[in-house]
Amino acid sequence: MSTATTISNTGTRETGAPDASDYARPTARVHFGVFYSGVGPGVDWTAPDAIDQIDFEAFRKVAQVAERGLFDAFFFGEGLRLREHLEKLIELNVAGRPDSQVALAAIAAVTTRIGIVATQNATYHEPFDLARRLATLDILSGGRAAWNIVTTVNEWTGENFRRGGWVAVPDRYTHAEANVRLVRALWDAGQNLDIATRRDAEQWGRTGTRVTGDGDFAQVSATATVPPSPQGHPVLFQSGDSDGGRDLAARQADVIFSRHVEIQDALKFAADIRRRVEAAGRPADDVLILPGGGFILGATEDEAQEKARWRQQVTWTDQHIVQFVEKSYGRELPELDPDGPLPDFDPEIQEISVEGGTVGHYLTPKQVVDNWRAISAEHGFTSIRQLVLHLGSERAHIGTPAQIADELAHAVRSGAYDGINLGLSHVPAGLDDIVNTLIPELQERGVYPAEYIGTTLREHLGLRPPLTRRTA
Ligand SMILES: Cc1cc2nc3c(=O)[nH]c(=O)nc-3n(C[C@H](O)[C@H](O)[C@H](O)COP(=O)(O)O)c2cc1C
């Protein structure tokens, strides 16, 4: 049993792990995805063994190590426009953001079991293209594909698309849901192309099922082109956090990828999602919850904390820290010293620029800076660096493998979440320690399998058959 200590800044570590039978969900298990890091400041690309983040070798290594660790899924984010700061590319964005579906097709060929999740924007991609390409990925991989549905809040990304492809913020989830319904209808129509009907000569002359949509966002009349995969059709993930995003997940998704990993916050989020899922007429637990998170492991807790401090120093460069503050001021702050205090003046701009591509701008720049001041006062921070490192450390579990395994067992058994979608701070070697030392601890606690139970992603996640088939 571990003793009480602090997990980064996310709260106080509970003591030990009670017996499984003390929990509401004694048989719960931990699911893992690996969220292949895009271009954020959390990744140490300067490490001597780091590989270029878009090098296929890096994808391959991470996916294969994750598969050795019996992970459910390898997950790609999507960046449809490279992030900028004051009209210049933000440092690591110079590496580019390749398309997830194309990259995942290559990963499908060098793996056999792990699920492959493509983040694809429901605002810009056409339903027919999404249905066809994702179903192709699903067939190619033997039933391992998933679509992570995202929308976007900004017009700036829409400029890359025809007619500025953007949908106004209040409409974006109405549009996304119309899009998802069409994709699912096309997948359902594809069920009619299964092997039994292909072998039945009497079926050859029949007309394909036509999928038509109505409403402002669904005017298509399309037919399916791809038959079902061994898992029926791709699994649906969703990762918007607003009411609209959560309701879309409750109605349509199998899994929600959230930001809520700190245990109290996660319990609150899970209760909210279960309420929405029930309101959508589904069993409360129908949607799995996987928050994004990270693990920093050490042989002792002190070693892990030291590693965390070091990692923050190398990933949060002076340039990143200055940019982080400048974003809320909308201009360069040449006098800003990362080791000095926050500016003593307020931002003059009324809105944070969307060019950073950051998600969820719900606060005004002044509110953001006021929050920073309040957090600094609460923790006694005297420098911007202390504040930024504190904000940047929010989602990591830091400790020994045994401590983190206890925490994960506690979280899944108490229903806070179903597992973690793991971000990596070091590519490609960042998963090695986790697979070698944390997985055995989880297995010992009875919350992690000893082998893959099935061959499809739907089976790994323990999902019921596709919703579309159930409602049919
Ligand atoms: C954990 C998480 C991961 C996300 N990953 C991506 C991504 O890779 N690409 C993307 O375009 N949007 C991504 N998003 C953005 C969301 O889809 C959405 O556009 C954004 O959160 C605003 O929607 P909301 O107001 O419903 O939260 C992510 C959101 C969350 C919470």
The ligand as an SDF file (V2000), in Angstrom:
LIG
                    3D

 31 33  0  0  0  0  0  0  0  0999 V2000
   -9.4940   15.5480  -24.9640 C   0  0  0  0  0  0  0  0  0  0  0  0
   -9.7730   16.3140  -26.2270 C   0  0  0  0  0  0  0  0  0  0  0  0
   -9.0550   16.0530  -27.3840 C   0  0  0  0  0  0  0  0  0  0  0  0
   -9.2990   16.7590  -28.5640 C   0  0  0  0  0  0  0  0  0  0  0  0
   -8.5670   16.5040  -29.6900 N   0  0  0  0  0  0  0  0  0  0  0  0
   -8.8100   17.2150  -30.8300 C   0  0  0  0  0  0  0  0  0  0  0  0
   -8.0450   16.9980  -32.0150 C   0  0  0  0  0  0  0  0  0  0  0  0
   -7.1470   16.1540  -32.0760 O   0  0  0  0  0  0  0  0  0  0  0  0
   -8.3260   17.7440  -33.1100 N   0  0  0  0  0  0  0  0  0  0  0  0
   -9.3050   18.6980  -33.1100 C   0  0  0  0  0  0  0  0  0  0  0  0
   -9.5260   19.3320  -34.1280 O   0  0  0  0  0  0  0  0  0  0  0  0
  -10.0280   18.9360  -31.9920 N   0  0  0  0  0  0  0  0  0  0  0  0
   -9.8060   18.2210  -30.8700 C   0  0  0  0  0  0  0  0  0  0  0  0
  -10.5510   18.4750  -29.7500 N   0  0  0  0  0  0  0  0  0  0  0  0
  -11.5030   19.5890  -29.8310 C   0  0  0  0  0  0  0  0  0  0  0  0
  -12.9690   19.2990  -29.7440 C   0  0  0  0  0  0  0  0  0  0  0  0
  -13.4690   18.4550  -30.6700 O   0  0  0  0  0  0  0  0  0  0  0  0
  -13.7960   20.5610  -29.8600 C   0  0  0  0  0  0  0  0  0  0  0  0
  -13.6170   21.1780  -31.0740 O   0  0  0  0  0  0  0  0  0  0  0  0
  -13.4260   21.5470  -28.7960 C   0  0  0  0  0  0  0  0  0  0  0  0
  -13.2420   20.9030  -27.5730 O   0  0  0  0  0  0  0  0  0  0  0  0
  -14.5300   22.5650  -28.6900 C   0  0  0  0  0  0  0  0  0  0  0  0
  -15.7360   21.9090  -28.5210 O   0  0  0  0  0  0  0  0  0  0  0  0
  -16.4700   21.9540  -27.1470 P   0  0  0  0  0  0  0  0  0  0  0  0
  -16.8840   23.3740  -27.0210 O   0  0  0  0  0  0  0  0  0  0  0  0
  -17.6510   21.0330  -27.2470 O   0  0  0  0  0  0  0  0  0  0  0  0
  -15.4940   21.5010  -26.1130 O   0  0  0  0  0  0  0  0  0  0  0  0
  -10.3030   17.7590  -28.5680 C   0  0  0  0  0  0  0  0  0  0  0  0
  -11.0300   18.0150  -27.3980 C   0  0  0  0  0  0  0  0  0  0  0  0
  -10.7870   17.2980  -26.2400 C   0  0  0  0  0  0  0  0  0  0  0  0
  -11.6140   17.5880  -25.0100 C   0  0  0  0  0  0  0  0  0  0  0  0
  1  2  1  0
  2  3  1  0
  2 30  2  0
  3  4  2  0
  4  5  1  0
  4 28  1  0
  5  6  2  0
  6  7  1  0
  6 13  1  0
  7  8  2  0
  7  9  1  0
  9 10  1  0
 10 11  2  0
 10 12  1  0
 12 13  2  0
 13 14  1  0
 14 15  1  0
 14 28  1  0
 15 16  1  0
 16 17  1  0
 16 18  1  0
 18 19  1  0
 18 20  1  0
 20 21  1  0
 20 22  1  0
 22 23  1  0
 23 24  1  0
 24 25  2  0
 24 26  1  0
 24 27  1  0
 28 29  2  0
 29 30  1  0
 30 31  1  0
M  END
$$$$
